[in-house]
Amino acid sequence: MSSNKARPEHIPASRFLLVLVLIIQFEGMSFDPSEIEILLKFKGALEDNGALNNWFPDISPCSWNHPNWNGVLCSNGSIWGLKLEHMGLKGVLDVDSLGSIKSLRTLSLMNNKFEGPFPDVKKLGALKSVYLSNNGFSGTIPDDAFAGMSMLKKLHLANNRLSGHIPSSIAALPKLLELRLNNNKFEGKIPDFKQPTLTTINLSNNELEGEIPASLSKMDAPSFTGNKNLCGPPLDACPPPPSQPPPLAAELSQENDSAMKIVTIVIAVALVIALIAAALIMFCRKNKKSQMDRASSLEGSNSMRDISLVGNVGVVYNPPPQAAEPPKKPEYGKLSFVRDDEQKFDLQDLLKSSAEVLGSGTFGASYKTGVQGRMYVVKRYKQMNKSGRDDFHEHMRRIGRLSHPNLLPLVAYYYRKEEKLLVYAFVDNGSLANKLHGKQKIDQHGLDWPRRLKIIKGVVKGLVYLHSEIHNPVLPYGHLKSSNVLLGKSFDPLLTDYTLRPVINPESAHKFMVAYKSPEFARTGSISKRSDVWSLGILILEVLTGKFPEDFLLAQYDSDTSLSTWVNQMVKEKRLTEVFDKEMVEVKHSKGEMINLLKIGLSCCEEDAETRISLKDAAEKIEEIKVVNSNNQEANTFTSSVSPEEESSFLMHG
């Protein structure tokens, strides 16, 4: 008779050992309390550390690869890195404590408010990445500041106030891949970086001098611009050193020094007499000549430099009388037309007609003028000296070959070393910026939702075309903003000021062009085609909210002032209704489509360029958005609240 009593099951020895090993391993995964204490001590030395309010002593920073503390990076249950960015942190960096965390490999404190001397990071000898850009570190860095950091691959110190020589210990880092020291006050010569691994370097906008080492000669020229006394490839060649006279010549020059002084004095007196005589002759001739007519004076000037205001309505050309200049090259003083379908006219025709001052932009002034019954806009640029005459002509011809319904075509241009003129057709409805922020009444419905959607769709189509046609420059547009979106008679958008980055001076481009206000330039000092996508996202948010992106006025990107930050904050606070422009009139049942466009705009504004939506995907999603019309085409001002379902959907999927 069998027994129903449970009997203890015999566990084989091999299985028992396996269970014992697993228990030991999982016990080994429990977090070292000392590392918790280290991080809390590190936090205690910081000021304004509210962003680290979930660093609790009774919770492990890591659950295997999942972090439980803000800014902690985890790998296999260990603290792999600290990514404390955009947190407003300041105070003391306790690197002495962090040095006890043996698994720490990356440290990023970018976009905070740290000040004072550079921290002693060599105490963290196992680091592979150090990101300290966009802070207020100042003073010199010791020459041995990075000695012994044999694993360091990425070092980003851009946009601080660091000075002195570049530490030679940086050039000795054997595995260095990326180095960004731009926008500081480093001086002296560049060390010789011989690492074969070095792929990215940016030393622009410092006070460096001397010849660029041959090991860096194949890097991009913008990596070195903004240093007045740097020379050599990839910049202009260095001037030859002054030749030293042979010893005998030096002795002879000393012996004949007094004789040379006498000869110099005699020559100087003779030159003074000759100049006085020449001045008298020219004065006499000038009085005998009749005043030049207007056209010949224009040919002598070849510039809009002498345009002066007449009253409050326009400008006319009124040059002072002057002597005739020697003949110029055939193209000097001539407009160069880039399109065969445009009527031709001379520079004199352009300048002798009255002109209205439209405004002064970031790169120069704009004038409206009429020639042969048609209206044109003439833009003056003084920051276009990056390329020489031949390269400038070639780039203008390349722009002239572009053709798309949403691009304002270039008609003609004028080249002069000191300044350039670009001629476009005049667009009646002005710019999108004026319609959004200038309080210009369009009609009783204002700039309604259908028109705004139409404008965005046209902008995207023009941008996609530029990205498909422009392959050489890293930035097909570079300056997409509402003031560069002009509106035709049917409110079809026309992009202007596109593809000018290759001819704009680097210093001016960094200071004024919208792409250089992007998060990636503030973070890494680099831009890409996705910087245009970020500009598109800001434009979408500007169109939907009616708010001007004030961060465009700053020297560089600041998440605290970014329009995308404000929109995200309003969404988190469930105030989505307040996001949309109250002056926008929406077609009935279109709130869902407006929210979809807002989501796309935020996807374009991701701070990390690698995770940012691509232009192709953004264009496809925007094209799918339709204006949902009711049968009676009703329109309502956007004052009704967003439904809870729409709010919840945005928060879950936005």
C-alpha positions as CSV (number, residue, x, y, z in Angstrom):
1,M,0.0,0.0,0.0
2,S,1.6,3.2,-1.1
3,S,2.0,6.1,1.3
4,N,0.6,9.6,0.5
5,K,3.0,11.4,2.7
6,A,5.3,13.8,0.9
7,R,8.9,12.8,1.0
8,P,11.9,15.1,0.7
9,E,13.2,15.3,-2.8
10,H,16.8,14.5,-3.2
11,I,18.7,17.3,-4.9
12,P,21.6,16.2,-7.0
13,A,25.0,17.6,-6.0
14,S,25.5,19.3,-9.4
15,R,22.2,21.2,-9.2
16,F,22.9,22.2,-5.6
17,L,26.2,23.7,-6.6
18,L,24.6,25.6,-9.5
19,V,22.0,27.1,-7.1
20,L,24.7,28.0,-4.7
21,V,26.7,29.8,-7.4
22,L,23.7,31.8,-8.5
23,I,22.9,32.8,-4.9
24,I,26.5,34.0,-4.5
25,Q,26.4,35.9,-7.8
26,F,23.1,37.7,-7.0
27,E,24.4,38.5,-3.6
28,G,27.5,40.0,-5.3
29,M,25.1,42.2,-7.3
30,S,23.9,44.0,-4.2
31,F,25.2,47.6,-4.3
32,D,28.2,48.7,-2.3
33,P,27.0,51.0,0.4
34,S,30.2,52.9,0.2
35,E,29.5,54.0,-3.4
36,I,26.1,55.3,-2.3
37,E,27.9,57.4,0.4
38,I,30.4,58.7,-2.3
39,L,27.6,59.9,-4.6
40,L,25.7,61.5,-1.7
41,K,28.9,63.3,-0.6
42,F,29.4,64.4,-4.2
43,K,25.9,65.8,-4.3
44,G,26.3,67.5,-1.0
45,A,29.2,69.6,-2.4
46,L,26.9,70.9,-5.2
47,E,24.6,73.9,-5.1
48,D,21.2,74.1,-6.6
49,N,21.1,70.3,-6.7
50,G,17.3,69.9,-6.7
51,A,17.5,68.0,-9.9
52,L,19.1,65.2,-7.9
53,N,16.2,64.9,-5.4
54,N,15.7,61.2,-6.0
55,W,19.2,60.3,-4.8
56,F,17.9,58.4,-1.7
57,P,20.4,56.6,0.5
58,D,18.0,53.6,0.9
59,I,17.7,53.0,-2.8
60,S,20.5,51.5,-4.9
61,P,21.6,53.8,-7.8
62,C,21.4,50.9,-10.2
63,S,19.1,47.9,-10.8
64,W,21.4,46.0,-13.1
65,N,21.3,48.2,-16.3
66,H,18.4,50.4,-15.1
67,P,19.3,53.6,-13.2
68,N,17.2,54.5,-10.1
69,W,18.9,57.9,-9.6
70,N,18.7,60.9,-12.0
71,G,21.8,61.3,-14.2
72,V,23.4,57.9,-13.2
73,L,24.4,55.6,-16.0
74,C,24.4,51.9,-15.2
75,S,26.0,48.8,-16.7
76,N,25.8,45.3,-15.3
77,G,24.8,46.6,-11.9
78,S,27.7,49.1,-11.6
79,I,27.9,52.9,-11.9
80,W,29.3,53.4,-15.4
81,G,28.9,57.1,-15.7
82,L,27.3,60.4,-14.5
83,K,25.3,62.4,-17.0
84,L,24.2,65.5,-15.1
85,E,23.4,67.9,-18.0
86,H,21.1,71.0,-18.1
87,M,20.5,70.8,-14.3
88,G,21.6,74.3,-13.3
89,L,24.3,72.8,-11.0
90,K,27.1,74.8,-9.5
91,G,29.5,74.6,-6.5
92,V,32.4,72.2,-5.9
93,L,33.2,69.1,-8.0
94,D,34.3,66.5,-5.5
95,V,36.5,64.5,-7.9
96,D,38.4,63.1,-4.9
97,S,35.3,61.1,-3.9
98,L,34.4,60.1,-7.4
99,G,37.9,58.6,-7.8
100,S,36.8,55.8,-5.5
101,I,34.2,54.6,-7.9
102,K,36.4,52.2,-9.9
103,S,33.7,51.5,-12.6
104,L,33.2,55.1,-13.5
105,R,34.0,55.6,-17.3
106,T,32.2,58.8,-18.4
107,L,31.5,62.2,-16.7
108,S,29.2,64.7,-18.3
109,L,28.4,68.0,-16.6
110,M,27.6,70.1,-19.7
111,N,25.3,73.1,-19.7
112,N,25.5,73.9,-16.0
113,K,26.8,76.8,-14.0
114,F,30.1,75.6,-12.7
115,E,32.8,78.3,-12.3
116,G,36.3,78.7,-11.1
117,P,39.5,76.6,-11.8
118,F,39.4,73.5,-13.9
119,P,38.8,70.4,-11.8
120,D,41.6,67.9,-11.3
121,V,40.1,65.2,-13.5
122,K,43.3,63.1,-13.7
123,K,42.3,61.7,-10.3
124,L,39.6,59.9,-12.4
125,G,42.2,58.1,-14.4
126,A,39.9,55.4,-15.8
127,L,37.6,57.9,-17.6
128,K,36.9,57.4,-21.3
129,S,34.8,60.5,-21.8
130,V,34.9,64.0,-20.1
131,Y,32.2,66.5,-21.2
132,L,32.4,69.9,-19.4
133,S,31.4,72.2,-22.2
134,N,29.1,75.2,-21.6
135,N,30.0,76.1,-18.1
136,G,32.1,79.0,-16.6
137,F,35.4,77.3,-15.8
138,S,38.2,79.8,-16.1
139,G,42.0,80.2,-15.7
140,T,44.8,78.1,-17.0
141,I,44.9,74.3,-17.1
142,P,48.0,72.7,-15.6
143,D,50.2,71.1,-18.3
144,D,50.0,67.7,-16.7
145,A,46.2,68.0,-16.1
146,F,45.5,64.8,-18.1
147,A,48.7,62.8,-17.4
148,G,48.0,59.1,-16.9
149,M,44.5,59.2,-18.5
150,S,45.5,56.5,-21.0
151,M,41.8,55.5,-21.6
152,L,40.5,59.0,-22.4
153,K,38.9,59.1,-25.8
154,K,36.6,62.2,-25.8
155,L,37.3,65.5,-24.2
156,H,34.8,68.4,-24.6
157,L,35.7,71.7,-22.9
158,A,34.0,74.2,-25.4
159,N,32.3,77.4,-24.4
160,N,34.1,78.1,-21.1
161,R,36.6,80.9,-20.1
162,L,39.7,78.8,-20.1
163,S,43.0,80.5,-20.9
164,G,46.7,79.8,-21.2
165,H,48.4,77.2,-23.3
166,I,46.8,74.0,-24.4
167,P,48.2,71.4,-22.0
168,S,50.7,69.1,-23.7
169,S,49.3,66.2,-21.7
170,I,46.2,66.3,-24.0
171,A,48.4,65.8,-27.1
172,A,49.9,62.7,-25.2
173,L,46.6,60.9,-24.7
174,P,47.1,57.7,-26.7
175,K,43.4,57.0,-27.6
176,L,42.1,60.5,-28.1
177,L,39.2,60.5,-30.6
178,E,37.4,63.8,-30.1
179,L,38.7,67.2,-28.8
180,R,36.6,70.3,-28.5
181,L,38.3,73.4,-27.0
182,N,36.4,76.0,-29.1
183,N,35.2,79.3,-27.7
184,N,37.7,79.7,-24.9
185,K,40.8,82.0,-24.5
186,F,43.6,79.5,-25.2
187,E,46.7,81.1,-26.5
188,G,50.1,80.1,-27.9
189,K,50.9,77.4,-30.3
190,I,48.9,74.2,-31.0
191,P,50.6,71.1,-29.7
192,D,51.5,68.4,-32.2
193,F,48.7,65.9,-32.0
194,K,50.0,62.7,-33.5
195,Q,47.3,60.3,-32.4
196,P,46.2,58.2,-35.4
197,T,42.8,57.8,-33.7
198,L,42.0,61.6,-33.6
199,T,39.0,62.2,-36.0
200,T,37.4,65.4,-34.6
201,I,39.0,68.5,-33.3
202,N,37.7,72.1,-32.8
203,L,40.0,74.9,-31.6
204,S,38.0,77.7,-33.2
205,N,37.5,81.1,-31.6
206,N,40.5,81.2,-29.3
207,E,43.7,83.3,-29.3
208,L,46.0,80.7,-30.8
209,E,48.9,81.6,-33.0
210,G,51.6,80.1,-35.2
211,E,51.5,77.4,-37.8
212,I,49.0,74.5,-37.5
213,P,50.9,71.2,-37.0
214,A,51.1,69.1,-40.1
215,S,49.3,66.3,-38.3
216,L,46.2,68.5,-38.2
217,S,46.5,69.9,-41.7
218,K,43.7,67.6,-43.1
219,M,41.1,68.7,-40.6
220,D,38.3,71.0,-41.6
221,A,39.1,74.7,-41.8
222,P,36.2,75.8,-39.5
223,S,38.0,73.9,-36.7
224,F,40.6,76.7,-36.6
225,T,38.8,79.8,-37.6
226,G,38.5,82.7,-35.1
227,N,42.2,82.6,-34.2
228,K,43.7,85.7,-35.8
229,N,47.3,84.5,-35.8
230,L,46.9,80.9,-36.9
231,C,48.2,80.0,-40.4
232,G,49.0,77.0,-42.5
233,P,46.8,74.3,-44.0
234,P,43.8,74.0,-43.9
235,L,44.0,77.8,-43.4
236,D,46.0,80.3,-45.5
237,A,49.7,79.6,-45.9
238,C,52.0,81.1,-43.3
239,P,54.1,84.1,-44.6
240,P,57.8,83.2,-45.2
241,P,60.2,84.2,-42.3
242,P,62.2,87.3,-42.9
243,S,65.5,86.5,-44.5
244,Q,68.6,87.1,-42.4
245,P,71.4,89.1,-44.1
246,P,74.8,87.4,-44.3
247,P,77.4,88.5,-41.8
248,L,79.3,90.6,-44.3
249,A,76.2,92.4,-45.5
250,A,75.3,93.1,-41.8
251,E,78.7,94.7,-41.2
252,L,78.4,96.8,-44.4
253,S,75.0,98.0,-43.4
254,Q,76.3,99.1,-40.0
255,E,79.2,101.0,-41.6
256,N,77.0,102.7,-44.2
257,D,74.1,103.5,-41.7
258,S,74.8,107.2,-41.6
259,A,75.1,107.5,-45.3
260,M,71.7,105.8,-45.8
261,K,70.0,108.2,-43.4
262,I,71.2,111.1,-45.5
263,V,69.9,109.5,-48.7
264,T,66.5,108.7,-47.0
265,I,66.1,112.3,-45.9
266,V,66.8,113.6,-49.5
267,I,64.3,111.2,-51.0
268,A,61.6,112.1,-48.5
269,V,62.0,115.8,-49.3
270,A,61.8,115.1,-53.0
271,L,58.6,113.1,-52.5
272,V,56.9,115.8,-50.5
273,I,57.7,118.4,-53.3
274,A,56.3,116.0,-55.9
275,L,53.1,115.4,-54.0
276,I,52.5,119.1,-53.6
277,A,53.0,119.7,-57.3
278,A,50.7,116.8,-58.2
279,A,48.0,118.1,-55.9
280,L,48.1,121.6,-57.5
281,I,47.8,120.0,-61.0
282,M,44.8,117.9,-60.0
283,F,43.1,120.9,-58.4
284,C,43.5,122.9,-61.5
285,R,42.1,120.1,-63.7
286,K,39.2,119.5,-61.4
287,N,38.1,123.1,-61.6
288,K,38.1,123.0,-65.4
289,K,36.1,119.8,-65.8
290,S,32.3,119.8,-65.9
291,Q,30.3,117.7,-63.4
292,M,29.9,114.1,-64.4
293,D,26.4,112.9,-65.3
294,R,24.7,110.4,-63.0
295,A,25.4,107.2,-65.0
296,S,29.1,107.8,-65.2
297,S,29.3,108.5,-61.5
298,L,27.6,105.2,-60.8
299,E,30.2,103.4,-63.0
300,G,32.9,105.0,-60.9
301,S,31.4,103.8,-57.6
302,N,30.2,100.3,-58.5
303,S,28.5,99.9,-55.1
304,M,25.4,100.7,-53.1
305,R,27.7,102.2,-50.5
306,D,26.7,105.8,-51.2
307,I,23.0,105.2,-51.0
308,S,21.4,107.8,-48.7
309,L,17.9,108.3,-47.3
310,V,15.6,110.9,-48.8
311,G,12.9,111.8,-46.4
312,N,11.0,108.8,-45.1
313,V,9.9,107.1,-48.3
314,G,13.0,105.8,-50.1
315,V,16.6,106.2,-51.1
316,V,18.4,107.6,-54.1
317,Y,21.9,107.4,-55.3
318,N,23.8,110.7,-55.0
319,P,27.6,110.2,-55.3
320,P,30.1,113.1,-54.8
321,P,31.9,114.4,-57.9
322,Q,35.2,112.7,-58.4
323,A,37.9,112.2,-61.0
324,A,37.5,109.4,-63.6
325,E,38.9,106.1,-62.6
326,P,41.0,103.9,-64.9
327,P,39.1,101.2,-66.9
328,K,38.0,98.1,-65.0
329,K,37.7,94.5,-66.0
330,P,34.7,93.9,-68.3
331,E,32.6,92.3,-65.5
332,Y,33.5,94.9,-62.9
333,G,30.4,97.0,-62.0
334,K,28.1,94.6,-63.9
335,L,25.3,92.5,-62.5
336,S,25.6,88.7,-63.2
337,F,22.3,87.1,-64.0
338,V,21.9,83.4,-63.1
339,R,18.6,82.8,-65.0
340,D,17.9,83.0,-68.7
341,D,14.2,83.7,-68.2
342,E,14.8,87.0,-66.4
343,Q,14.9,90.4,-68.1
344,K,18.4,91.9,-68.0
345,F,19.3,95.3,-66.7
346,D,22.4,97.1,-65.6
347,L,23.6,98.0,-62.2
348,Q,23.1,101.7,-63.1
349,D,19.4,100.9,-63.8
350,L,19.1,99.4,-60.4
351,L,20.8,102.1,-58.5
352,K,19.4,105.2,-60.2
353,S,15.8,104.3,-59.4
354,S,14.4,105.3,-56.0
355,A,14.4,102.6,-53.4
356,E,12.6,101.8,-50.2
357,V,14.5,100.6,-47.2
358,L,12.8,97.4,-46.1
359,G,14.9,96.7,-43.1
360,S,18.3,95.7,-41.7
361,G,18.7,92.0,-41.1
362,T,21.5,90.0,-39.4
363,F,23.7,90.1,-42.5
364,G,22.9,93.5,-44.1
365,A,20.2,95.8,-45.3
366,S,17.4,95.1,-47.9
367,Y,16.0,97.6,-50.4
368,K,12.9,97.5,-52.6
369,T,13.3,99.1,-56.0
370,G,11.7,99.0,-59.4
371,V,13.4,98.4,-62.8
372,Q,11.6,98.3,-66.1
373,G,8.2,98.0,-64.5
374,R,9.1,95.1,-62.1
375,M,9.8,95.3,-58.4
376,Y,12.9,93.7,-56.9
377,V,14.6,93.3,-53.5
378,V,18.3,94.0,-53.3
379,K,20.2,92.6,-50.3
380,R,23.6,93.9,-49.3
381,Y,26.0,91.6,-47.6
382,K,29.3,92.5,-46.0
383,Q,30.1,89.1,-44.4
384,M,30.6,87.2,-47.6
385,N,34.4,87.1,-47.8
386,K,34.9,83.4,-47.1
387,S,35.5,82.5,-50.8
388,G,37.3,84.1,-53.6
389,R,35.9,85.6,-56.8
390,D,35.8,82.4,-58.8
391,D,34.4,80.2,-56.0
392,F,31.7,82.9,-55.3
393,H,30.7,83.0,-58.9
394,E,30.4,79.2,-59.1
395,H,28.3,79.0,-55.9
396,M,25.9,81.7,-57.1
397,R,25.5,79.8,-60.4
398,R,24.8,76.7,-58.4
399,I,22.1,78.6,-56.5
400,G,20.7,79.9,-59.7
401,R,20.2,76.4,-61.0
402,L,17.9,75.5,-58.1
403,S,14.2,75.6,-59.1
404,H,11.2,74.8,-56.9
405,P,7.8,76.3,-56.3
406,N,8.7,77.0,-52.7
407,L,12.1,78.6,-53.3
408,L,12.4,82.3,-54.0
409,P,14.7,82.2,-57.0
410,L,17.9,84.3,-57.2
411,V,17.7,86.7,-60.1
412,A,21.2,88.3,-60.2
413,Y,24.2,89.1,-58.0
414,Y,27.0,91.6,-57.9
415,Y,30.5,90.8,-56.7
416,R,32.9,93.2,-55.0
417,K,35.5,92.1,-52.5
418,E,34.2,94.3,-49.7
419,E,30.5,93.6,-50.3
420,K,28.0,91.6,-52.4
421,L,24.5,92.3,-53.7
422,L,21.9,89.6,-54.3
423,V,18.8,90.5,-56.3
424,Y,15.5,88.7,-55.8
425,A,11.9,89.3,-57.1
426,F,9.8,91.3,-54.6
427,V,7.1,89.2,-52.8
428,D,3.9,91.1,-52.0
429,N,2.7,89.5,-48.8
430,G,5.9,90.0,-46.9
431,S,7.4,87.5,-44.4
432,L,5.7,84.9,-42.2
433,A,7.4,86.7,-39.2
434,N,5.5,89.9,-40.0
435,K,2.2,88.0,-40.2
436,L,2.8,86.2,-36.9
437,H,4.3,89.0,-34.9
438,G,3.7,92.2,-36.7
439,K,0.0,92.3,-36.0
440,Q,-0.8,92.8,-39.7
441,K,-4.5,92.1,-40.4
442,I,-4.9,89.6,-43.3
443,D,-8.7,89.3,-43.2
444,Q,-11.4,88.9,-40.7
445,H,-10.2,85.4,-39.9
446,G,-6.5,86.3,-39.5
447,L,-3.8,83.7,-40.2
448,D,-6.1,80.7,-39.8
449,W,-5.2,77.1,-39.3
450,P,-5.6,76.0,-43.0
451,R,-3.2,78.8,-44.1
452,R,-0.7,77.9,-41.4
453,L,-0.8,74.2,-42.3
454,K,-0.4,75.2,-46.0
455,I,2.6,77.3,-45.1
456,I,4.3,74.5,-43.1
457,K,3.7,72.0,-45.9
458,G,5.3,74.3,-48.5
459,V,8.3,75.0,-46.2
460,V,8.9,71.3,-45.8
461,K,8.7,70.6,-49.5
462,G,11.2,73.4,-50.2
463,L,13.5,72.1,-47.5
464,V,13.3,68.5,-48.8
465,Y,14.2,69.8,-52.3
466,L,17.3,71.6,-50.9
467,H,18.4,68.5,-49.1
468,S,18.1,66.4,-52.2
469,E,19.9,68.9,-54.5
470,I,22.7,70.2,-52.2
471,H,25.2,67.5,-51.4
472,N,28.5,69.2,-50.8
473,P,27.8,71.6,-48.0
474,V,27.0,69.9,-44.7
475,L,24.2,72.4,-44.2
476,P,21.7,72.6,-47.2
477,Y,19.8,75.6,-45.7
478,G,21.3,76.7,-42.4
479,H,19.1,79.8,-41.8
480,L,15.5,78.6,-41.7
481,K,13.4,81.1,-39.7
482,S,10.0,82.8,-40.1
483,S,11.6,86.0,-41.4
484,N,13.1,84.0,-44.3
485,V,9.8,82.5,-45.2
486,L,8.0,84.9,-47.7
487,L,4.4,84.6,-48.6
488,G,3.1,84.8,-52.1
489,K,-0.3,86.1,-53.2
490,S,-2.1,82.8,-52.3
491,F,0.1,82.4,-49.1
492,D,2.3,79.9,-50.8
493,P,5.6,80.0,-48.9
494,L,8.9,80.9,-50.6
495,L,12.2,80.2,-48.8
496,T,14.9,82.8,-49.1
497,D,18.5,83.2,-47.9
498,Y,19.1,79.5,-48.4
499,T,22.4,77.7,-49.1
500,L,24.6,80.7,-48.2
501,R,26.8,79.0,-45.6
502,P,29.7,78.2,-48.0
503,V,30.2,82.0,-48.7
504,I,29.4,83.5,-45.3
505,N,32.4,84.3,-43.1
506,P,32.6,81.6,-40.4
507,E,32.6,84.1,-37.5
508,S,29.4,85.7,-38.8
509,A,27.8,82.4,-39.5
510,H,28.4,81.1,-36.0
511,K,27.0,84.4,-34.6
512,F,23.9,84.9,-36.7
513,M,22.9,81.7,-38.6
514,V,20.0,79.8,-37.0
515,A,21.6,76.4,-37.4
516,Y,24.4,77.5,-35.0
517,K,21.8,78.1,-32.3
518,S,21.0,74.4,-32.3
519,P,21.6,72.1,-29.3
520,E,24.3,70.1,-31.1
521,F,26.4,73.2,-31.8
522,A,26.2,74.3,-28.2
523,R,27.0,70.8,-27.1
524,T,29.7,69.6,-29.6
525,G,30.5,72.6,-31.8
526,S,29.3,70.8,-34.9
527,I,26.2,71.0,-37.2
528,S,24.7,68.7,-39.7
529,K,21.7,68.3,-42.0
530,R,19.6,67.5,-38.9
531,S,20.3,71.1,-37.7
532,D,17.9,72.1,-40.5
533,V,15.4,69.7,-39.0
534,W,15.7,71.4,-35.6
535,S,15.1,74.8,-37.2
536,L,12.0,73.3,-38.9
537,G,10.7,72.1,-35.6
538,I,11.2,75.6,-34.0
539,L,9.4,77.1,-37.0
540,I,6.4,74.7,-36.6
541,L,6.1,75.6,-32.9
542,E,6.3,79.3,-33.7
543,V,3.5,79.0,-36.3
544,L,1.3,77.0,-33.9
545,T,1.9,79.1,-30.7
546,G,2.4,82.5,-32.2
547,K,5.4,83.0,-29.9
548,F,8.7,84.4,-31.2
549,P,11.6,82.0,-30.5
550,E,13.6,84.3,-28.3
551,D,16.5,81.8,-28.0
552,F,17.4,82.9,-31.6
553,L,18.6,86.1,-30.1
554,L,21.1,84.4,-27.8
555,A,24.7,83.6,-28.6
556,Q,24.0,79.9,-28.4
557,Y,21.3,77.4,-27.5
558,D,19.9,77.6,-24.0
559,S,17.3,75.0,-23.1
560,D,15.8,77.3,-20.4
561,T,14.8,79.8,-23.1
562,S,13.9,77.4,-25.9
563,L,10.4,77.5,-27.3
564,S,10.4,73.7,-27.4
565,T,11.1,73.6,-23.6
566,W,8.2,75.9,-22.9
567,V,5.8,73.7,-25.1
568,N,7.0,70.5,-23.4
569,Q,6.5,72.1,-20.0
570,M,2.9,73.2,-20.8
571,V,2.1,69.7,-22.0
572,K,3.4,68.2,-18.8
573,E,1.3,70.6,-16.8
574,K,-1.8,69.6,-18.9
575,R,-2.2,73.1,-20.3
576,L,-2.2,72.1,-23.9
577,T,-5.0,74.5,-24.8
578,E,-2.8,77.4,-23.8
579,V,-0.1,76.4,-26.2
580,F,-2.0,77.3,-29.4
581,D,-2.1,80.9,-30.7
582,K,-5.3,82.5,-29.6
583,E,-5.4,84.5,-32.8
584,M,-5.4,81.3,-34.9
585,V,-8.8,80.4,-36.3
586,E,-9.3,76.7,-36.5
587,V,-11.7,74.8,-38.8
588,K,-14.2,72.8,-36.8
589,H,-13.0,69.3,-35.8
590,S,-9.4,70.2,-36.6
591,K,-7.9,70.2,-33.1
592,G,-6.6,66.7,-33.5
593,E,-4.7,67.6,-36.6
594,M,-3.2,70.6,-34.9
595,I,-2.0,68.4,-32.0
596,N,-0.5,66.0,-34.5
597,L,1.5,68.8,-36.1
598,L,2.6,70.0,-32.6
599,K,3.9,66.4,-31.9
600,I,5.9,66.5,-35.1
601,G,7.4,69.9,-34.2
602,L,8.5,68.5,-30.9
603,S,10.0,65.5,-32.6
604,C,12.1,67.8,-34.7
605,C,13.3,69.6,-31.6
606,E,14.9,66.7,-29.8
607,E,18.1,67.9,-28.3
608,D,20.1,64.8,-29.3
609,A,20.5,65.1,-33.1
610,E,20.9,61.3,-33.4
611,T,17.5,60.6,-32.0
612,R,15.8,63.6,-33.8
613,I,13.3,62.6,-36.4
614,S,14.7,62.6,-40.0
615,L,13.5,65.2,-42.5
616,K,12.0,62.5,-44.7
617,D,9.9,61.1,-41.9
618,A,8.8,64.5,-40.8
619,A,7.8,65.4,-44.3
620,E,5.8,62.2,-44.7
621,K,3.9,62.8,-41.4
622,I,3.2,66.4,-42.2
623,E,1.8,65.5,-45.6
624,E,-0.6,63.2,-44.0
625,I,-2.2,66.0,-42.0
626,K,-5.4,67.3,-43.6
627,V,-7.7,70.2,-42.8
628,V,-10.8,68.5,-41.5
629,N,-13.8,70.5,-42.8
630,S,-17.3,70.1,-41.6
631,N,-20.1,70.2,-44.2
632,N,-20.9,73.9,-43.5
633,Q,-17.2,74.9,-43.3
634,E,-17.7,76.3,-39.8
635,A,-14.7,78.0,-38.2
636,N,-14.2,78.6,-34.5
637,T,-11.6,80.5,-32.6
638,F,-9.4,78.2,-30.6
639,T,-10.9,78.8,-27.2
640,S,-12.5,75.5,-26.5
641,S,-10.6,73.2,-24.2
642,V,-8.8,70.1,-25.6
643,S,-10.6,67.0,-24.7
644,P,-9.2,64.7,-22.0
645,E,-8.8,62.0,-24.6
646,E,-6.7,64.2,-26.8
647,E,-4.6,65.4,-23.8
648,S,-4.0,61.9,-22.6
649,S,-3.1,60.8,-26.1
650,F,-0.5,63.5,-26.4
651,L,1.0,62.8,-23.1
652,M,1.3,59.1,-23.8
653,H,2.5,59.2,-27.4
654,G,3.9,62.8,-27.8
